[in-house]
Amino acid sequence: MPNVLCIQASPRQKGYTAKLLDSVTDGIKTVENVDYELVHITKYFPISPCLSCWHCYVNEEHRCIINDSMGKKGEGELFKKGANTNGLFIAQPVYYGRPPSSVSLFFERFYPFMWSRELYGLPFASLSQAGNNGFMRSANMAMARWASTFNLKYVGGLPVHLIYLEDAKKKAYNLGR
């Protein structure tokens, strides 16, 4: 059965971002023969930054050697979840006009997939929630750029201002579908 990996990037597990992601997963549930796995990214910390050692490029398996959840030569728990998904959804809070550091680290360590091409064309969507004007749009654009870098198929993004939370839940549900 196809599986969508839904990443909750906020450290607040019951905050606004989580509420929006709940609407996304409610939408996913309505799609026949599709399942999802909800992952709280902070449970997989620490995620180390890329060391630019090029091991993921030069070895045949295209795996990272850093000993954390995104490495261990492809045996890191979060890396394996990424490698075994049929779709990716990231829900993120926006603190400083860009994706949070947890999402930045996740994508930085997604680098081995660029070389292996395992996830080429993987459907990817995101939502960016902020309480400040405009910053959710710039974070959402960053998601589209990163998707392009990794040859993911960006199927949609939802920039959400906190004051429109209730209306955004409906849109998040539809994005999940």
N, C-alpha and C positions, 0 to 999 in steps of 0.2 A: 504494500500500500504506500503511495507517495506520502512523504512526510515533510512538513514545513518546520524549519528551525526558527523559533520566535525568540529573539534575544531582548530581554528587558535590561536596558543599560542604566537605569537609575538605581542608586543605592537605597532609595526609598521604595520598599516593596509594596506599599499600599498607597502611593502618591498618585498624582495626576497622570503620569506616564503609564503607570500600571493600570489605571482605570481605562485608559485609551487602548492599551494592549489587550485588556479583557474583551473589549468590543471587537477588536480584530480577530481574536481567537473564537469569539461567538460566531463571527462571519465564516471563519474557516470550517467550523463544525457543521455548517449547512451544506458544505460541498461533499457530495457522495464520494466515498472511497479515498478521502484525503484526511490525514491525521496531522497533528502538530505536536511539537515538544517545546515547552516553555522553559527557558534558561535564564536565570538571574546571573548576569555576567560577573557580578562582584563575588559570587561564590567560587569563582575560578581564579581569583587573585592569589598571588601576584602573577600578572602576565608581564614578562620582561619585554623591553623594547628590542627590536631587531638589532643585531650586532654587526650587520653587513659583512658577515663572514663568507657568504656565498655558498655555504654548504647545501642549501636547498636548490641551488642552481646546478652545482657540479656533480652531485650524486644522482644516480639513476632514478631513485625513488622520489626525489624532490621533496625531501622532508627536512624539517628544522631540527637541529641538535640541542637547542636550549632546553634545559630540564624544567619545564613548566607545563601548564595545561594546553598550550598551543604548540608544544614541541615534542621532545622525547622521541625523535625520529618517527613521527607519525603516530605515536602511542599516547600523546597527551589527550586527556578526556575531551576538552573543548575542541581540539583539532579534529578528533575522530567524529564528533557530532557534525562539524562542518563538512567533513569529507563524505558523510553518509546521508546528507540531506538532499531533498529534491526541490527545495525552495528555501529562501532566507528572508526573514522579516526582522528589522531592527526598530525598536521603539526607544527613543532617546530623549532625555531632558536636554535643554540647551542652557548653558550657564554663561558663556562668554562669547556668544555669537558664532559658535562653531560646535561640532559634535564633541561630546565629553571625551576625556582622555581614555576612558575604558573602550569606547568605540574606535578611537584612533589606534590604540594598541591592538585591538582585535584585527582591524584591517591591515595594519602594518605586518602582523604575523600571519596574515592570509597569503603572504608573498609566495610560499611554495606552490600554491594552487595556480599562480600565474604561469609557472614553469611547467607544471604537470598538465595543465589544461583540463584537469578533472572536472572542474566546475564551469567550464566554458558554456555560456548560454543559460546558466542557472537563473531561474526567475528570482528577482529580488525586489522588495518594497520596503518602505520605511515611513516612520512618522517622527516628527521633530516637534517637541512641545516646549514652549517658552512663555515666560511671563513678561517679556520685554518686546517692544515693537520691532518687527522685522527680522530679528535674529533667528527665528524658527525657519524663515525662508533661506537664509544663507547656510544654515546647517543642513537643510533639506537639499540644497544644491550640491553641497559637499558629498552627500550620499550618492547622488547621481554621478558625480565625477568619479568617485571611488568605484562605483559599479562598472563604469566604463573602463577604468584602469584594469580591472580584473576580468573583463569580458563577461560580466554578469548581464542578464537582461533586466534592466530596470523597468518594472511594470507600473510603478507609481510611487508617489510620495505624498505625504500629508503634513504640511506645516500647520501647527495648531497654536493659536494664542490662548492662553489659559482662560481668559474671560469667555471664550466660545466653547468651553469644554463639552457642554451637553449637545450642542449641534455637531461638534467634532466626533462624538461617539457614534453617531449615525454614519458619518463618512468613514470612520475607521472600520465599522462593521462591513460596509460595502467594499472597502479596500481589502479586507480579509477574504471576502468572497471571490 
